[in-house]
Amino acid sequence: MNDPTATPFLTDIKEIQRRAREHVMKGAVTPQYKGDLKLTEKLLNEALATEIVCTLRYRRHHYMASGIHSQSVADEFMEHALEEQEHADWIAERIRQLGGAPNFSPEGLLMRSRAQYAEGVTLLDMIKEDLIAERIAIESYLEMIHFFGDSDPTSRRLMEKILEVEEEHADELANLLETLDPQKAPDTSKH
């Protein structure tokens, strides 16, 4: 049954123990890590900046929302702001785990962010700007997920987890936009 010529699934336990002691100060980054640490740190700091910008934009929209439907929409904006902040915290922690430094500096924040900081004037403008930002995040995070692939499965899974929430945000915002402005509803008669 057991093929003695087959390559064992795991490296010899003594070898794993030796390697674990070899570079102990590298923390979570073991010799098995196949990613490009510098590029990974750069990409994760871009994602961090994106999440910070989105947090700030959602918070502004929460406080600036006005009009007949504003309270429920403002509540949605705050919920999204809190979730975006949580994403930023997760990303910062991952950067640190990889031996990097999360960049929280306000200087250059918009340059590092993939999303824009568009304030919007009306409630509909705010929803639309937030939806655009979510779509940018979705596309950017999909690219990062493909980049991380099998070389950094932890960063890939983190971005997949965040992507799932960003897609939920986009869906909620599209529904809000359709509810508040039925003229913006997609034409489904052609499908």
C-alpha positions as CSV (number, residue, x, y, z in Angstrom):
1,M,0.0,0.0,0.0
2,N,2.6,2.6,1.0
3,D,5.0,3.4,-1.7
4,P,8.5,3.6,-0.1
5,T,9.8,5.7,-3.1
6,A,7.1,8.3,-2.8
7,T,8.2,11.8,-1.6
8,P,7.0,12.4,1.9
9,F,4.3,15.0,2.3
10,L,6.2,16.9,5.0
11,T,9.9,17.5,5.4
12,D,11.6,15.6,8.2
13,I,10.5,17.1,11.5
14,K,14.1,17.6,12.6
15,E,14.6,19.7,9.5
16,I,11.5,21.8,10.2
17,Q,12.7,22.3,13.8
18,R,16.2,23.3,12.6
19,R,14.8,25.8,10.1
20,A,12.5,27.3,12.7
21,R,15.4,28.1,15.0
22,E,17.6,29.4,12.2
23,H,15.9,32.8,11.6
24,V,13.7,33.0,14.7
25,M,13.6,36.8,14.6
26,K,11.8,36.7,11.2
27,G,8.6,35.8,13.0
28,A,5.9,34.5,10.7
29,V,8.2,34.6,7.6
30,T,9.7,31.2,7.2
31,P,12.0,29.8,4.4
32,Q,8.8,28.4,2.9
33,Y,7.4,31.9,2.2
34,K,7.6,32.3,-1.6
35,G,6.3,35.9,-1.9
36,D,8.2,39.1,-2.7
37,L,8.2,40.8,0.6
38,K,9.0,44.3,-0.7
39,L,6.3,44.2,-3.4
40,T,3.8,42.6,-1.0
41,E,4.4,45.3,1.6
42,K,3.9,48.0,-1.2
43,L,0.7,46.4,-2.4
44,L,-0.7,45.9,1.2
45,N,0.2,49.5,2.0
46,E,-1.8,50.6,-1.1
47,A,-4.7,48.5,0.2
48,L,-4.3,50.1,3.6
49,A,-4.4,53.6,2.1
50,T,-7.4,52.6,0.1
51,E,-9.2,51.4,3.2
52,I,-8.3,54.6,5.2
53,V,-9.5,56.9,2.3
54,C,-12.7,54.9,2.1
55,T,-13.2,55.1,5.9
56,L,-12.8,58.9,5.8
57,R,-15.1,59.3,2.8
58,Y,-17.8,57.1,4.4
59,R,-17.5,59.0,7.7
60,R,-17.9,62.4,5.9
61,H,-20.9,61.1,4.0
62,H,-22.4,59.9,7.2
63,Y,-22.3,63.4,8.7
64,M,-23.2,65.2,5.5
65,A,-26.2,63.1,4.5
66,S,-29.3,65.1,4.4
67,G,-32.8,64.8,2.9
68,I,-35.8,62.6,3.3
69,H,-34.0,59.3,3.2
70,S,-30.9,60.5,4.8
71,Q,-31.0,58.8,8.2
72,S,-31.1,55.2,6.9
73,V,-28.4,56.0,4.3
74,A,-26.3,57.8,6.9
75,D,-26.5,54.7,9.1
76,E,-25.4,52.6,6.1
77,F,-22.4,54.9,5.5
78,M,-21.3,54.6,9.1
79,E,-21.6,50.8,9.0
80,H,-19.4,50.8,5.9
81,A,-16.9,53.2,7.5
82,L,-16.5,50.9,10.5
83,E,-16.0,47.8,8.3
84,E,-13.5,49.7,6.2
85,Q,-11.6,50.6,9.3
86,E,-11.6,47.0,10.4
87,H,-10.1,46.1,7.0
88,A,-7.4,48.7,7.5
89,D,-6.5,47.1,10.9
90,W,-6.3,43.6,9.4
91,I,-4.1,44.8,6.6
92,A,-1.8,46.7,9.0
93,E,-1.5,43.6,11.1
94,R,-0.5,41.5,8.0
95,I,2.1,44.1,7.0
96,R,3.6,43.9,10.4
97,Q,3.5,40.0,10.4
98,L,5.6,40.1,7.3
99,G,8.2,42.3,8.9
100,G,7.0,45.5,7.2
101,A,5.7,48.8,8.5
102,P,2.1,49.9,7.9
103,N,2.1,53.4,6.4
104,F,-0.5,55.5,8.2
105,S,1.1,58.8,7.3
106,P,-1.4,61.3,6.0
107,E,1.3,62.6,3.7
108,G,0.8,61.0,0.3
109,L,-2.3,59.0,1.5
110,L,-4.2,59.8,-1.7
111,M,-1.2,58.9,-3.8
112,R,-1.0,55.5,-2.2
113,S,-4.7,54.9,-2.3
114,R,-6.3,53.2,-5.3
115,A,-9.6,54.9,-4.4
116,Q,-10.3,58.6,-4.7
117,Y,-11.7,60.9,-2.1
118,A,-14.8,62.4,-3.8
119,E,-17.1,64.1,-1.4
120,G,-20.2,64.4,-3.4
121,V,-22.8,67.1,-2.9
122,T,-26.2,65.4,-2.8
123,L,-27.1,62.1,-1.2
124,L,-27.2,60.4,-4.6
125,D,-23.8,61.8,-5.5
126,M,-22.4,60.4,-2.2
127,I,-23.8,57.0,-2.9
128,K,-22.5,57.0,-6.4
129,E,-19.0,58.1,-5.3
130,D,-18.9,55.3,-2.7
131,L,-20.1,52.8,-5.2
132,I,-17.4,53.9,-7.7
133,A,-14.8,53.5,-4.9
134,E,-16.0,50.0,-4.0
135,R,-15.8,49.0,-7.7
136,I,-12.2,50.3,-7.8
137,A,-11.4,48.3,-4.6
138,I,-13.0,45.2,-6.0
139,E,-11.0,45.3,-9.2
140,S,-7.7,46.2,-7.3
141,Y,-8.2,43.4,-4.7
142,L,-8.9,40.8,-7.4
143,E,-5.6,41.7,-9.0
144,M,-3.8,41.4,-5.6
145,I,-5.5,38.0,-5.0
146,H,-4.2,36.7,-8.3
147,F,-0.7,38.2,-7.6
148,F,-0.5,36.6,-4.1
149,G,-1.8,33.2,-5.5
150,D,0.1,30.3,-3.8
151,S,3.2,32.4,-3.0
152,D,1.4,34.1,-0.1
153,P,-1.8,32.3,0.8
154,T,-2.3,34.2,4.0
155,S,-2.3,37.6,2.2
156,R,-4.5,36.1,-0.5
157,R,-7.1,34.8,2.0
158,L,-7.1,38.2,3.8
159,M,-7.8,40.0,0.5
160,E,-10.4,37.5,-0.4
161,K,-12.1,38.1,3.0
162,I,-12.0,41.9,2.4
163,L,-13.2,41.5,-1.2
164,E,-16.3,39.6,0.0
165,V,-17.3,42.6,2.1
166,E,-16.4,45.1,-0.6
167,E,-18.7,43.2,-3.0
168,E,-21.5,43.4,-0.4
169,H,-21.0,47.1,0.0
170,A,-21.2,47.6,-3.8
171,D,-24.4,45.6,-3.9
172,E,-25.9,47.5,-1.1
173,L,-24.9,50.9,-2.6
174,A,-26.3,49.9,-6.0
175,N,-29.6,48.9,-4.4
176,L,-29.7,52.2,-2.5
177,L,-29.0,54.1,-5.7
178,E,-31.7,52.2,-7.5
179,T,-34.2,52.8,-4.7
180,L,-33.5,56.5,-4.4
181,D,-33.2,57.2,-8.1
182,P,-35.2,54.6,-10.2
183,Q,-33.9,56.3,-13.4
184,K,-30.5,54.9,-12.5
185,A,-31.8,51.4,-12.4
186,P,-30.2,49.0,-14.9
187,D,-32.3,48.2,-17.9
188,T,-33.0,44.4,-17.6
189,S,-35.4,44.2,-20.5
190,K,-32.6,43.6,-22.9
191,H,-31.4,40.5,-21.2
